[in-house]
């Protein structure tokens, strides 16, 4: 039991891990914003296509 406890506090290079994690999370946030913008564009494009499809359906029909 005490042995296991000892294993837990074995992260001496915590600073490196923290900085790389911060960099990774920042990249993830940037990527998420980019994906959100792309999704918004895709959704808008789909909406426009649907409107065109409805207009065509009414026009043709």
Secondary structure by P-SEA (a helix, b strand, c coil): caaaaaaaacccaaaaaaaaaaaaaaaaaaaaaaaaaaaaaaaaaaaaaaaaaaaaaaaac
